[in-house]
Amino acid sequence: MNQHFTEITLKATGATALTESEVIQSLWSGYGKIVRVGLDGSDLKSVVVKHVHWPDEKHHPRGWNTGRSHERKVKSYQVETAFYAEWAARCNDTCRVPACFALETHGDEVFMVMEDLDASGFDGRRSYVSDAEIKACLSWLAHFHATFMGETPDKLWQTGTYWHLETRPDEWAELDDPKLKAAAPAMDRKLNESPFQTLVHGDAKLANFCFAADGRVAAVDFQYVGGGCGMKDVAYFLGSCLCEDECERQETALLHYYFETLETALGNHEKQIDFTALEADWRSLYPVAWTDFFRFLQGWSPGHWKIHRYSERLAHEVLEQLK
């Protein structure tokens, strides 16, 4: 951290000095680091700093080193900055996000000083989840979607998620499934033309949820937040933590829980909306959202573990309906 960013951190936190630091993770493709920084002389013991720096050489784990890929990443950090600056304050404890203390864009660097969720009690990370933990994450998504139902995604992605068709033409071109490839534009239209649009997290995988001992969750990583149908988040989240047999077994119950929670959350926000129509529309789009991500995976990483019989069954059903 250079002196400029050090001074920003000290001013934002009221600290007199920065102490030890710990690298939490490196950012995808060498675009920087997320670091936990200790503080002296502040009411806060620590903060999390996300420091983004465009690399001189771009390295992608799967070989996608295109100009389009770089532009997408650059915009994603601009979007995340806008989310914390203008949208995050509307997220209450039902869809908890870290507080943001400072944001700075300086040349080819982006610098964010955020609440250390570990220090706030959200110190659990999961590779495997219980039914209660899955429901806690679905509840977070339902409340997030309710909070921003009907909003225009100003300064965010017009279409949220990192895999949608417009932003992934290279992966679509590599897709070796003629039927799925031909159906991709129709699936994209169905999702984008749903009359019930909200903000979607856009990367709501299990790794982006932080768990507290009392059962609450918080979410991080808002690089791909933007407009869309909430089923994109739900399908992507369930696919990130359930194997194919669990998807088959739990789909009905988990979707019921999500919609039950969404109806309550919409009522709490006094959203004037025909919930029966919303539920019917989004339920019909759940397999479409799942298949749209499946389409991306088939072009991006054909051997990915999420490509399984459940995904293939839903894709077959969607393709039959689109004929």
C-alpha atoms as a printed R data frame, in Angstrom:
    type eleno elety resid chain resno       x       y       z
1   ATOM     1    CA   MET     A     1   0.000   0.000   0.000
2   ATOM     2    CA   ASN     A     2   1.533   3.316  -1.034
3   ATOM     3    CA   GLN     A     3   1.490   6.453   1.106
4   ATOM     4    CA   HIS     A     4  -1.559   7.885  -0.669
5   ATOM     5    CA   PHE     A     5  -3.685   4.855   0.145
6   ATOM     6    CA   THR     A     6  -2.234   4.593   3.638
7   ATOM     7    CA   GLU     A     7  -3.392   8.143   4.365
8   ATOM     8    CA   ILE     A     8  -6.868   7.383   3.006
9   ATOM     9    CA   THR     A     9  -7.145   4.368   5.320
10  ATOM    10    CA   LEU     A    10  -5.962   6.308   8.374
11  ATOM    11    CA   LYS     A    11  -8.378   9.169   7.698
12  ATOM    12    CA   ALA     A    12 -11.350   6.879   7.030
13  ATOM    13    CA   THR     A    13 -10.867   4.856  10.211
14  ATOM    14    CA   GLY     A    14  -9.501   7.473  12.590
15  ATOM    15    CA   ALA     A    15  -6.477   5.276  13.197
16  ATOM    16    CA   THR     A    16  -3.053   6.611  14.130
17  ATOM    17    CA   ALA     A    17  -1.160   3.786  12.467
18  ATOM    18    CA   LEU     A    18  -1.634   0.657  10.415
19  ATOM    19    CA   THR     A    19  -0.225  -2.476  11.996
20  ATOM    20    CA   GLU     A    20  -0.011  -6.006  10.696
21  ATOM    21    CA   SER     A    21  -1.657  -7.084   7.469
22  ATOM    22    CA   GLU     A    22  -2.817 -10.427   6.163
23  ATOM    23    CA   VAL     A    23  -3.498 -11.300   2.541
24  ATOM    24    CA   ILE     A    24  -7.004 -12.808   2.428
25  ATOM    25    CA   GLN     A    25  -6.868 -13.626  -1.262
26  ATOM    26    CA   SER     A    26  -5.474 -12.530  -4.583
27  ATOM    27    CA   LEU     A    27  -7.977 -11.224  -7.101
28  ATOM    28    CA   TRP     A    28  -8.861 -13.197 -10.213
29  ATOM    29    CA   SER     A    29  -6.236 -13.094 -13.012
30  ATOM    30    CA   GLY     A    30  -3.733 -11.036 -11.042
31  ATOM    31    CA   TYR     A    31  -5.799  -7.867 -10.657
32  ATOM    32    CA   GLY     A    32  -4.784  -7.150  -7.074
33  ATOM    33    CA   LYS     A    33  -5.360  -8.384  -3.542
34  ATOM    34    CA   ILE     A    34  -7.795  -8.329  -0.641
35  ATOM    35    CA   VAL     A    35  -5.934  -7.648   2.602
36  ATOM    36    CA   ARG     A    36  -6.907  -7.461   6.272
37  ATOM    37    CA   VAL     A    37  -5.185  -4.479   7.900
38  ATOM    38    CA   GLY     A    38  -4.823  -4.008  11.662
39  ATOM    39    CA   LEU     A    39  -5.358  -0.551  13.145
40  ATOM    40    CA   ASP     A    40  -3.917   1.376  16.088
41  ATOM    41    CA   GLY     A    41  -5.779   4.248  17.757
42  ATOM    42    CA   SER     A    42  -9.171   3.454  16.198
43  ATOM    43    CA   ASP     A    43 -12.446   2.097  17.505
44  ATOM    44    CA   LEU     A    44 -12.026  -0.511  14.748
45  ATOM    45    CA   LYS     A    45  -9.499  -3.271  15.333
46  ATOM    46    CA   SER     A    46  -9.148  -3.996  11.647
47  ATOM    47    CA   VAL     A    47 -10.528  -3.304   8.180
48  ATOM    48    CA   VAL     A    48 -10.491  -5.167   4.895
49  ATOM    49    CA   VAL     A    49  -8.824  -3.399   1.994
50  ATOM    50    CA   LYS     A    50  -9.557  -4.377  -1.595
51  ATOM    51    CA   HIS     A    51  -6.741  -2.998  -3.729
52  ATOM    52    CA   VAL     A    52  -7.168  -3.414  -7.476
53  ATOM    53    CA   HIS     A    53  -4.352  -2.700  -9.912
54  ATOM    54    CA   TRP     A    54  -4.534  -3.474 -13.616
55  ATOM    55    CA   PRO     A    55  -1.746  -5.978 -14.330
56  ATOM    56    CA   ASP     A    56   0.912  -5.329 -16.972
57  ATOM    57    CA   GLU     A    57   0.471  -8.900 -18.128
58  ATOM    58    CA   LYS     A    58  -2.921 -10.529 -17.896
59  ATOM    59    CA   HIS     A    59  -3.001 -14.175 -16.828
60  ATOM    60    CA   HIS     A    60  -6.281 -16.060 -16.823
61  ATOM    61    CA   PRO     A    61  -6.463 -19.514 -15.193
62  ATOM    62    CA   ARG     A    62  -8.408 -20.882 -18.168
63  ATOM    63    CA   GLY     A    63  -6.706 -18.933 -20.915
64  ATOM    64    CA   TRP     A    64  -9.343 -16.216 -21.552
65  ATOM    65    CA   ASN     A    65  -6.890 -13.322 -21.926
66  ATOM    66    CA   THR     A    66  -8.790 -11.101 -24.350
67  ATOM    67    CA   GLY     A    67  -9.241  -7.342 -24.480
68  ATOM    68    CA   ARG     A    68 -12.942  -7.920 -23.857
69  ATOM    69    CA   SER     A    69 -12.108  -9.880 -20.694
70  ATOM    70    CA   HIS     A    70  -9.935  -7.014 -19.415
71  ATOM    71    CA   GLU     A    71 -12.602  -4.406 -20.179
72  ATOM    72    CA   ARG     A    72 -15.207  -6.498 -18.360
73  ATOM    73    CA   LYS     A    73 -12.996  -6.725 -15.257
74  ATOM    74    CA   VAL     A    74 -12.240  -3.002 -15.282
75  ATOM    75    CA   LYS     A    75 -15.932  -2.179 -15.493
76  ATOM    76    CA   SER     A    76 -16.711  -4.719 -12.769
77  ATOM    77    CA   TYR     A    77 -14.610  -2.787 -10.271
78  ATOM    78    CA   GLN     A    78 -16.220   0.483 -11.348
79  ATOM    79    CA   VAL     A    79 -19.612  -1.149 -10.770
80  ATOM    80    CA   GLU     A    80 -18.589  -2.440  -7.346
81  ATOM    81    CA   THR     A    81 -17.428   1.044  -6.376
82  ATOM    82    CA   ALA     A    82 -20.775   2.498  -7.508
83  ATOM    83    CA   PHE     A    83 -22.687  -0.155  -5.570
84  ATOM    84    CA   TYR     A    84 -20.928   0.674  -2.295
85  ATOM    85    CA   ALA     A    85 -21.145   4.420  -2.921
86  ATOM    86    CA   GLU     A    86 -24.814   4.661  -3.908
87  ATOM    87    CA   TRP     A    87 -26.728   1.442  -3.222
88  ATOM    88    CA   ALA     A    88 -25.281  -0.536  -0.314
89  ATOM    89    CA   ALA     A    89 -26.679   1.727   2.409
90  ATOM    90    CA   ARG     A    90 -30.170   0.442   1.540
91  ATOM    91    CA   CYS     A    91 -29.216  -3.096   2.547
92  ATOM    92    CA   ASN     A    92 -30.343  -3.720   6.120
93  ATOM    93    CA   ASP     A    93 -29.581  -6.678   8.397
94  ATOM    94    CA   THR     A    94 -31.799  -8.984   6.327
95  ATOM    95    CA   CYS     A    95 -29.361  -8.671   3.396
96  ATOM    96    CA   ARG     A    96 -26.223  -7.654   5.247
97  ATOM    97    CA   VAL     A    97 -23.247  -6.243   3.325
98  ATOM    98    CA   PRO     A    98 -20.008  -4.807   4.700
99  ATOM    99    CA   ALA     A    99 -19.939  -1.127   5.555
100 ATOM   100    CA   CYS     A   100 -17.684   0.879   3.246
101 ATOM   101    CA   PHE     A   101 -15.439   3.509   4.839
102 ATOM   102    CA   ALA     A   102 -13.561   4.822   1.800
103 ATOM   103    CA   LEU     A   103 -13.472   4.480  -1.984
104 ATOM   104    CA   GLU     A   104 -10.772   5.828  -4.243
105 ATOM   105    CA   THR     A   105 -10.000   5.479  -7.938
106 ATOM   106    CA   HIS     A   106  -6.492   6.635  -8.749
107 ATOM   107    CA   GLY     A   107  -5.149   6.077 -12.249
108 ATOM   108    CA   ASP     A   108  -5.216   2.357 -12.936
109 ATOM   109    CA   GLU     A   109  -5.939   1.490  -9.293
110 ATOM   110    CA   VAL     A   110  -9.130   1.088  -7.288
111 ATOM   111    CA   PHE     A   111  -8.979   1.165  -3.498
112 ATOM   112    CA   MET     A   112 -11.793   0.187  -1.121
113 ATOM   113    CA   VAL     A   113 -11.683   0.264   2.680
114 ATOM   114    CA   MET     A   114 -14.432  -1.913   4.123
115 ATOM   115    CA   GLU     A   115 -15.733  -3.368   7.343
116 ATOM   116    CA   ASP     A   116 -13.958  -6.514   8.474
117 ATOM   117    CA   LEU     A   117 -16.901  -8.913   8.583
118 ATOM   118    CA   ASP     A   118 -14.850 -11.440  10.550
119 ATOM   119    CA   ALA     A   119 -14.459  -8.890  13.343
120 ATOM   120    CA   SER     A   120 -18.227  -8.237  13.186
121 ATOM   121    CA   GLY     A   121 -19.011 -11.887  13.821
122 ATOM   122    CA   PHE     A   122 -19.404 -13.132  10.247
123 ATOM   123    CA   ASP     A   123 -16.221 -15.187  10.374
124 ATOM   124    CA   GLY     A   124 -17.587 -18.480   9.002
125 ATOM   125    CA   ARG     A   125 -16.806 -19.693   5.482
126 ATOM   126    CA   ARG     A   126 -18.338 -22.853   4.099
127 ATOM   127    CA   SER     A   127 -17.394 -25.482   1.558
128 ATOM   128    CA   TYR     A   128 -20.419 -27.551   2.574
129 ATOM   129    CA   VAL     A   129 -23.664 -26.205   4.000
130 ATOM   130    CA   SER     A   130 -26.523 -27.468   6.118
131 ATOM   131    CA   ASP     A   131 -30.147 -27.022   5.094
132 ATOM   132    CA   ALA     A   132 -30.423 -24.131   7.567
133 ATOM   133    CA   GLU     A   133 -27.399 -22.408   6.031
134 ATOM   134    CA   ILE     A   134 -28.776 -22.819   2.509
135 ATOM   135    CA   LYS     A   135 -32.016 -21.228   3.661
136 ATOM   136    CA   ALA     A   136 -30.107 -18.377   5.320
137 ATOM   137    CA   CYS     A   137 -28.455 -17.574   1.976
138 ATOM   138    CA   LEU     A   138 -31.755 -17.867   0.089
139 ATOM   139    CA   SER     A   139 -33.292 -15.527   2.653
140 ATOM   140    CA   TRP     A   140 -30.475 -13.034   2.010
141 ATOM   141    CA   LEU     A   141 -31.177 -13.231  -1.728
142 ATOM   142    CA   ALA     A   142 -34.937 -12.863  -1.268
143 ATOM   143    CA   HIS     A   143 -34.514  -9.747   0.869
144 ATOM   144    CA   PHE     A   144 -31.940  -8.277  -1.517
145 ATOM   145    CA   HIS     A   145 -34.257  -8.854  -4.473
146 ATOM   146    CA   ALA     A   146 -37.199  -7.369  -2.574
147 ATOM   147    CA   THR     A   147 -35.196  -4.312  -1.547
148 ATOM   148    CA   PHE     A   148 -34.396  -3.413  -5.137
149 ATOM   149    CA   MET     A   149 -37.471  -4.723  -6.945
150 ATOM   150    CA   GLY     A   150 -38.318  -2.489  -9.904
151 ATOM   151    CA   GLU     A   151 -35.190  -0.339  -9.604
152 ATOM   152    CA   THR     A   152 -33.226   0.967 -12.589
153 ATOM   153    CA   PRO     A   153 -29.590  -0.203 -12.214
154 ATOM   154    CA   ASP     A   154 -28.004   3.244 -12.475
155 ATOM   155    CA   LYS     A   155 -24.176   3.034 -12.707
156 ATOM   156    CA   LEU     A   156 -24.375  -0.753 -12.314
157 ATOM   157    CA   TRP     A   157 -24.493  -3.432 -15.013
158 ATOM   158    CA   GLN     A   158 -27.659  -3.039 -17.048
159 ATOM   159    CA   THR     A   159 -27.742  -6.831 -17.060
160 ATOM   160    CA   GLY     A   160 -26.264  -8.326 -13.912
161 ATOM   161    CA   THR     A   161 -24.163 -11.553 -13.683
162 ATOM   162    CA   TYR     A   162 -20.840 -12.229 -15.333
163 ATOM   163    CA   TRP     A   163 -22.037 -14.965 -17.706
164 ATOM   164    CA   HIS     A   164 -24.941 -13.448 -19.640
165 ATOM   165    CA   LEU     A   165 -24.835 -13.723 -23.407
166 ATOM   166    CA   GLU     A   166 -23.993 -10.123 -24.340
167 ATOM   167    CA   THR     A   167 -20.855 -10.083 -22.224
168 ATOM   168    CA   ARG     A   168 -19.695 -13.609 -23.197
169 ATOM   169    CA   PRO     A   169 -19.618 -13.880 -27.002
170 ATOM   170    CA   ASP     A   170 -16.258 -15.685 -26.974
171 ATOM   171    CA   GLU     A   171 -17.580 -18.498 -24.792
172 ATOM   172    CA   TRP     A   172 -20.742 -18.702 -26.902
173 ATOM   173    CA   ALA     A   173 -18.593 -19.050 -30.015
174 ATOM   174    CA   GLU     A   174 -16.714 -21.963 -28.408
175 ATOM   175    CA   LEU     A   175 -19.916 -23.797 -27.447
176 ATOM   176    CA   ASP     A   176 -19.948 -27.245 -29.057
177 ATOM   177    CA   ASP     A   177 -23.676 -27.922 -28.742
178 ATOM   178    CA   PRO     A   178 -25.634 -26.693 -31.782
179 ATOM   179    CA   LYS     A   179 -29.067 -26.810 -30.130
180 ATOM   180    CA   LEU     A   180 -27.956 -25.021 -26.968
181 ATOM   181    CA   LYS     A   181 -25.986 -22.506 -29.011
182 ATOM   182    CA   ALA     A   182 -28.978 -21.716 -31.220
183 ATOM   183    CA   ALA     A   183 -31.285 -21.347 -28.198
184 ATOM   184    CA   ALA     A   184 -28.986 -18.981 -26.286
185 ATOM   185    CA   PRO     A   185 -30.464 -15.707 -27.658
186 ATOM   186    CA   ALA     A   186 -34.020 -16.850 -26.877
187 ATOM   187    CA   MET     A   187 -33.093 -17.774 -23.298
188 ATOM   188    CA   ASP     A   188 -31.364 -14.437 -22.852
189 ATOM   189    CA   ARG     A   189 -34.456 -12.592 -24.111
190 ATOM   190    CA   LYS     A   190 -36.796 -14.504 -21.810
191 ATOM   191    CA   LEU     A   191 -34.711 -13.576 -18.769
192 ATOM   192    CA   ASN     A   192 -34.276  -9.942 -19.815
193 ATOM   193    CA   GLU     A   193 -37.923  -9.456 -20.769
194 ATOM   194    CA   SER     A   194 -39.404 -10.655 -17.512
195 ATOM   195    CA   PRO     A   195 -41.735  -7.882 -16.310
196 ATOM   196    CA   PHE     A   196 -40.361  -8.363 -12.795
197 ATOM   197    CA   GLN     A   197 -36.822  -7.000 -12.716
198 ATOM   198    CA   THR     A   198 -34.709  -6.310  -9.659
199 ATOM   199    CA   LEU     A   199 -31.020  -6.046  -8.820
200 ATOM   200    CA   VAL     A   200 -29.193  -9.356  -8.787
201 ATOM   201    CA   HIS     A   201 -25.990  -9.921  -6.842
202 ATOM   202    CA   GLY     A   202 -24.509 -11.419  -9.991
203 ATOM   203    CA   ASP     A   203 -21.972 -13.779  -8.375
204 ATOM   204    CA   ALA     A   204 -23.970 -15.273  -5.516
205 ATOM   205    CA   LYS     A   205 -21.876 -18.399  -5.050
206 ATOM   206    CA   LEU     A   206 -21.359 -20.018  -1.673
207 ATOM   207    CA   ALA     A   207 -17.837 -18.586  -1.395
208 ATOM   208    CA   ASN     A   208 -19.263 -15.042  -1.357
209 ATOM   209    CA   PHE     A   209 -21.368 -15.616   1.771
210 ATOM   210    CA   CYS     A   210 -20.004 -15.086   5.286
211 ATOM   211    CA   PHE     A   211 -21.687 -16.928   8.158
212 ATOM   212    CA   ALA     A   212 -22.241 -15.841  11.771
213 ATOM   213    CA   ALA     A   213 -22.585 -18.255  14.688
214 ATOM   214    CA   ASP     A   214 -26.197 -17.166  15.253
215 ATOM   215    CA   GLY     A   215 -27.254 -18.236  11.741
216 ATOM   216    CA   ARG     A   216 -27.110 -14.863   9.982
217 ATOM   217    CA   VAL     A   217 -25.213 -14.345   6.750
218 ATOM   218    CA   ALA     A   218 -23.613 -11.425   4.940
219 ATOM   219    CA   ALA     A   219 -22.537 -11.250   1.311
220 ATOM   220    CA   VAL     A   220 -19.499  -9.752  -0.390
221 ATOM   221    CA   ASP     A   221 -18.154  -9.203  -3.928
222 ATOM   222    CA   PHE     A   222 -20.501  -6.925  -5.880
223 ATOM   223    CA   GLN     A   223 -18.537  -6.692  -9.117
224 ATOM   224    CA   TYR     A   224 -21.396  -8.082 -11.199
225 ATOM   225    CA   VAL     A   225 -24.424  -6.558  -9.510
226 ATOM   226    CA   GLY     A   226 -27.014  -5.240 -11.936
227 ATOM   227    CA   GLY     A   227 -30.490  -5.607 -13.347
228 ATOM   228    CA   GLY     A   228 -32.167  -8.954 -13.819
229 ATOM   229    CA   CYS     A   229 -34.540 -11.694 -12.806
230 ATOM   230    CA   GLY     A   230 -33.890 -13.006  -9.294
231 ATOM   231    CA   MET     A   231 -33.829 -16.590 -10.529
232 ATOM   232    CA   LYS     A   232 -30.364 -15.958 -11.920
233 ATOM   233    CA   ASP     A   233 -29.006 -15.601  -8.376
234 ATOM   234    CA   VAL     A   234 -31.073 -18.467  -6.988
235 ATOM   235    CA   ALA     A   235 -30.107 -20.977  -9.687
236 ATOM   236    CA   TYR     A   236 -26.447 -19.954  -9.560
237 ATOM   237    CA   PHE     A   237 -26.326 -20.151  -5.748
238 ATOM   238    CA   LEU     A   238 -27.953 -23.574  -5.551
239 ATOM   239    CA   GLY     A   239 -25.640 -24.834  -8.268
240 ATOM   240    CA   SER     A   240 -22.652 -23.652  -6.234
241 ATOM   241    CA   CYS     A   241 -23.438 -25.760  -3.176
242 ATOM   242    CA   LEU     A   242 -25.599 -28.747  -4.194
243 ATOM   243    CA   CYS     A   243 -24.605 -31.855  -6.098
244 ATOM   244    CA   GLU     A   244 -26.879 -33.199  -8.835
245 ATOM   245    CA   ASP     A   245 -28.789 -35.586  -6.530
246 ATOM   246    CA   GLU     A   246 -29.380 -32.829  -3.960
247 ATOM   247    CA   CYS     A   247 -30.591 -30.492  -6.712
248 ATOM   248    CA   GLU     A   248 -33.205 -33.060  -7.718
249 ATOM   249    CA   ARG     A   249 -34.217 -33.818  -4.150
250 ATOM   250    CA   GLN     A   250 -34.352 -30.283  -2.747
251 ATOM   251    CA   GLU     A   251 -35.421 -28.097  -5.678
252 ATOM   252    CA   THR     A   252 -39.126 -27.960  -4.793
253 ATOM   253    CA   ALA     A   253 -38.683 -27.254  -1.084
254 ATOM   254    CA   LEU     A   254 -35.942 -24.650  -1.543
255 ATOM   255    CA   LEU     A   255 -37.809 -22.725  -4.230
256 ATOM   256    CA   HIS     A   256 -40.896 -22.746  -2.005
257 ATOM   257    CA   TYR     A   257 -38.820 -21.311   0.854
258 ATOM   258    CA   TYR     A   258 -37.317 -18.606  -1.359
259 ATOM   259    CA   PHE     A   259 -40.698 -17.443  -2.687
260 ATOM   260    CA   GLU     A   260 -42.298 -17.551   0.752
261 ATOM   261    CA   THR     A   261 -39.489 -15.333   2.065
262 ATOM   262    CA   LEU     A   262 -39.641 -13.036  -0.975
263 ATOM   263    CA   GLU     A   263 -43.377 -12.436  -0.484
264 ATOM   264    CA   THR     A   264 -42.832 -11.442   3.136
265 ATOM   265    CA   ALA     A   265 -39.879  -9.217   2.237
266 ATOM   266    CA   LEU     A   266 -41.829  -7.431  -0.512
267 ATOM   267    CA   GLY     A   267 -44.582  -6.768   1.998
268 ATOM   268    CA   ASN     A   268 -42.072  -5.350   4.470
269 ATOM   269    CA   HIS     A   269 -40.850  -2.953   1.787
270 ATOM   270    CA   GLU     A   270 -44.446  -2.075   0.829
271 ATOM   271    CA   LYS     A   271 -43.774  -2.901  -2.804
272 ATOM   272    CA   GLN     A   272 -46.991  -2.680  -4.814
273 ATOM   273    CA   ILE     A   273 -46.642  -5.796  -6.905
274 ATOM   274    CA   ASP     A   274 -48.784  -8.730  -8.045
275 ATOM   275    CA   PHE     A   275 -46.897 -11.447  -6.208
276 ATOM   276    CA   THR     A   276 -48.893 -14.301  -7.736
277 ATOM   277    CA   ALA     A   277 -47.870 -13.119 -11.194
278 ATOM   278    CA   LEU     A   278 -44.264 -12.589 -10.121
279 ATOM   279    CA   GLU     A   279 -43.994 -16.069  -8.639
280 ATOM   280    CA   ALA     A   280 -45.518 -17.705 -11.711
281 ATOM   281    CA   ASP     A   281 -43.164 -15.793 -14.006
282 ATOM   282    CA   TRP     A   282 -40.003 -16.428 -11.994
283 ATOM   283    CA   ARG     A   283 -40.793 -20.112 -11.379
284 ATOM   284    CA   SER     A   284 -41.065 -20.568 -15.143
285 ATOM   285    CA   LEU     A   285 -37.695 -18.817 -15.522
286 ATOM   286    CA   TYR     A   286 -35.815 -20.894 -12.940
287 ATOM   287    CA   PRO     A   287 -34.906 -23.658 -15.438
288 ATOM   288    CA   VAL     A   288 -34.110 -20.993 -18.042
289 ATOM   289    CA   ALA     A   289 -31.709 -19.238 -15.656
290 ATOM   290    CA   TRP     A   290 -30.100 -22.566 -14.767
291 ATOM   291    CA   THR     A   291 -29.738 -23.518 -18.439
292 ATOM   292    CA   ASP     A   292 -28.329 -20.111 -19.333
293 ATOM   293    CA   PHE     A   293 -25.485 -20.633 -16.856
294 ATOM   294    CA   PHE     A   294 -25.095 -24.224 -18.085
295 ATOM   295    CA   ARG     A   295 -24.739 -22.775 -21.601
296 ATOM   296    CA   PHE     A   296 -21.935 -20.499 -20.412
297 ATOM   297    CA   LEU     A   297 -20.114 -23.352 -18.658
298 ATOM   298    CA   GLN     A   298 -20.260 -25.539 -21.734
299 ATOM   299    CA   GLY     A   299 -18.379 -22.884 -23.694
300 ATOM   300    CA   TRP     A   300 -16.077 -21.707 -20.896
301 ATOM   301    CA   SER     A   301 -15.045 -24.980 -19.235
302 ATOM   302    CA   PRO     A   302 -16.702 -28.061 -20.775
303 ATOM   303    CA   GLY     A   303 -15.361 -30.422 -18.088
304 ATOM   304    CA   HIS     A   304 -16.659 -28.361 -15.138
305 ATOM   305    CA   TRP     A   305 -18.128 -30.314 -12.196
306 ATOM   306    CA   LYS     A   306 -21.417 -28.377 -12.418
307 ATOM   307    CA   ILE     A   307 -22.144 -29.984 -15.783
308 ATOM   308    CA   HIS     A   308 -24.195 -32.968 -14.685
309 ATOM   309    CA   ARG     A   309 -27.449 -34.848 -15.272
310 ATOM   310    CA   TYR     A   310 -29.650 -32.366 -13.433
311 ATOM   311    CA   SER     A   311 -28.313 -29.535 -15.600
312 ATOM   312    CA   GLU     A   312 -28.727 -31.632 -18.728
313 ATOM   313    CA   ARG     A   313 -32.326 -32.516 -17.793
314 ATOM   314    CA   LEU     A   314 -33.290 -28.888 -17.258
315 ATOM   315    CA   ALA     A   315 -31.541 -27.875 -20.461
316 ATOM   316    CA   HIS     A   316 -33.449 -30.541 -22.412
317 ATOM   317    CA   GLU     A   317 -36.776 -29.335 -20.977
318 ATOM   318    CA   VAL     A   318 -35.994 -25.686 -21.770
319 ATOM   319    CA   LEU     A   319 -34.913 -26.471 -25.313
320 ATOM   320    CA   GLU     A   320 -38.115 -28.446 -25.899
321 ATOM   321    CA   GLN     A   321 -40.216 -25.518 -24.651
322 ATOM   322    CA   LEU     A   322 -38.368 -23.081 -26.922
323 ATOM   323    CA   LYS     A   323 -38.980 -25.089 -30.090
